[in-house]
């Protein structure tokens, strides 16, 4: 199992029953539901999350041009 999943498992162990229920609802919404209203209902009241308005337009960002091989390609090559 990956380090992220191990960390998540340890964090979940320390949650209260209510926090665990809310977390489970959130995870299920990620797996099954892409509905913005549902996510807003689940996360909107939590100050840890800042949701943009539904009609928010994200702007395109151009990658920075640098010499050499991009790190993402180096990482992929290293994993192979």
C-alpha positions in Angstrom: 0.0 0.0 0.0 1.2 3.5 -0.8 2.4 6.0 1.8 -0.6 8.3 1.1 -3.1 5.5 1.8 -1.2 4.5 4.9 -1.3 8.1 6.1 -5.0 8.4 5.3 -5.7 5.1 7.2 -3.8 6.5 10.3 -5.7 9.8 10.1 -9.1 8.0 9.8 -8.3 5.9 12.9 -8.1 9.2 15.0 -11.5 10.5 13.8 -14.7 10.6 15.9 -17.6 8.5 14.6 -19.3 11.7 13.2 -16.1 12.9 11.5 -15.7 9.4 10.0 -19.3 9.5 8.7 -18.7 12.9 7.1 -15.5 11.7 5.6 -17.1 8.6 4.2 -19.9 10.7 2.7 -17.3 12.9 1.0 -15.3 9.9 -0.4 -18.5 8.4 -1.8 -19.3 11.7 -3.4 -15.9 11.7 -5.1 -16.4 8.1 -6.3 -20.1 8.4 -7.4 -21.1 11.9 -7.8 -19.8 14.9 -9.8 -22.7 17.1 -8.8 -21.5 20.5 -7.8 -24.5 21.2 -5.5 -23.9 18.0 -3.5 -20.2 18.9 -3.1 -21.2 22.4 -2.1 -23.6 21.0 0.5 -20.9 18.7 1.9 -18.0 21.1 1.9 -19.5 24.6 1.7 -19.9 24.9 5.5 -16.4 23.7 6.2 -13.9 26.6 6.5 -11.1 24.3 5.3 -12.6 24.3 1.8 -13.0 27.4 -0.4 -15.3 26.6 -3.3 -15.4 28.8 -6.4 -18.8 29.9 -7.7 -20.4 27.5 -10.1 -20.0 29.9 -13.1 -16.3 30.6 -12.3 -14.2 30.6 -15.4 -10.7 29.3 -15.0 -8.1 30.9 -17.2 -5.7 28.8 -19.3 -2.2 28.9 -18.0 0.7 28.4 -20.4 3.6 26.3 -19.1 6.9 28.1 -18.5 9.4 27.3 -21.3 12.7 26.2 -19.9 15.7 24.4 -21.4 16.1 20.7 -20.9 13.7 17.8 -20.4 10.6 18.5 -18.4 10.6 17.0 -14.9 7.4 15.1 -15.7 9.0 13.3 -18.6 12.1 12.5 -16.5 9.9 11.1 -13.8 8.0 8.9 -16.3 11.3 7.7 -17.8 12.6 6.9 -14.3 9.5 4.9 -13.4 9.9 2.7 -16.5 
